[in-house]
């Protein structure tokens, strides 16, 4: 007879402030976004709104990846504009 060990633990989902802080920190650490203008707003329901202007689609994609990777995020609203200086 085999035994089962249930080691599952539940933790509280991070709050809006923690999610926004995690995303803002990730954006600051990303060299592609270091000088870009952006705003991060988060709600308690897991919605994050990322807005601002970036200079390339690569920078846009990095910002979206940072938003989705934050703990507690279930939905991301993309308000980032891409403005090339060409």
C-alpha positions, -999 to 999 in steps of 0.1 A, spaced: 0 0 0 14 34 -10 11 65 12 3 100 0 19 130 15 0 162 8 25 191 11 4 218 -5 3 251 13 -18 281 4 -6 316 6 -23 349 1 -20 365 -34 2 396 -35 -16 429 -33 -18 456 -59 11 476 -44 34 445 -44 26 437 -81 32 474 -92 64 475 -72 76 442 -88 68 454 -123 84 488 -118 115 471 -104 117 448 -134 113 477 -158 141 497 -141 165 467 -143 158 461 -181 184 480 -201 160 482 -231 136 502 -209 160 522 -187 152 556 -203 116 550 -214 86 568 -200 60 545 -185 34 542 -157 23 511 -139 -11 509 -121 -24 478 -104 -57 468 -88 -64 443 -61 -82 420 -87 -49 413 -106 -54 439 -133 -23 459 -143 -23 489 -166 10 497 -182 12 530 -201 37 553 -216 58 557 -247 87 535 -258 110 537 -288 107 502 -302 85 471 -304 112 452 -285 109 477 -256 71 473 -257 74 435 -256 99 437 -227 75 459 -207 46 435 -214 67 405 -203 76 423 -171 40 430 -164 28 395 -170 56 380 -149 47 398 -117 31 378 -90 -7 381 -87 -12 395 -122 -42 380 -140 -48 406 -167 -27 433 -184 -41 463 -201 -16 476 -227 -16 514 -231 20 516 -244 26 536 -275 55 529 -298 71 560 -313 102 555 -335 126 583 -339 132 574 -376 
